[in-house]
Amino acid sequence: MSLDIGFASDLGVSPELIQKFYQNEWKRKIALSDNNFYSWQFINPPKNEKKDSCVVAIRKGKILGVMGLNKRDFILSNTLYRGAELTTWVVAEDNLKGGVGAKILHFILKKFDVLIGMGISEDALSIYLRSGFRYLNSIPRFVKIIDAEKMLQLSDCTDYAKKIIKKKLTEPEKYSYEMLSWRNEKSAPSISGNHFVRNLDHLIWRYEDHPYFDYKTFKVKLPSKQSEYIYVVLREEVTQDIRIIHIIDILGDESGYLTALKFAEFYAIENFFWAVDCFSTFGGLNKYLISQGWLSCVDDFYISVPYLFHPLEIRNPPTTSLIYWSRHNFDDMCDISQLYITKQDADLDRPTIFNIGDAKLKT
């Protein structure tokens, strides 16, 4: 029997059928079973052109495997390439040893120049590595603790963690800033490093059209400069258990990174949040996170802060993994310090089914 592999829209596979497949085959309840989120994630992104970009393996009308995929251009070594974010890969349990997963991945490798994914299972990792991908076990994640008492109560930590993590006593610097809508902007700020394109169409889709998350973008004036700004995208995580702010992205010149981090800390203190976290692979940003005393979730082993929030959950390490591949300039792609990946990328900031339920109740 022939096995057909291709983009869902090209094969005529309906989103509803794929959503049902995710619902039946994924071990946890997953947001991709929700039609609103699925459409936003895989059909509405600008590069997908209103076509379902998931890659499916199908035989006689039955789905055997799916790779969630977003088409997204990537800038590597100052050259624009065809890129894609790989988000959720699952093969039907009764076909796990049939080579379906490898065939899906080989189809994708022929179509794109740069591929990146996160949260890799051990079973999937073997196929990725055999296909030439490289693997980072723990994406750097940093946490600035604002309320030491509350965060220590929520975290797994050693006895001496209390001596290291102390309540902040100094008043934060104040900043001149304004909230903005990307729909009102004429262009997108530039960013450094090797990175997925963040043009205006992408920013509008990513931050203004999300069906469930409320993102806030701040345009922060750089001190002692008349007309230069750094752009900081935040999402507030407020549950009955925690108040934390996620830095989703920072856009603008590297000279503004320190201002961006200090602004996020200022905003958290002003609004009574307990902590701020930031995922970043880029060395030009990470040096400020380290110098400013943000905890490293990879290296500061004496405390493990929550990683998931609906419900609250601690993992060790409290971050996730990364796979990456490039057809061109592979040496440059493997320089992780020059790879600009944040919580904005590759579906790292995805709602859970609990987020979706709460949002629907509010409306």
Summary of the structure (lengths in Angstrom):
residues: 363
radius of gyration: 20.7
end to end distance: 47.1
largest distance: 69.4
contacts: 1162
relative contact order: 0.16
helix: 33%
strand: 28%
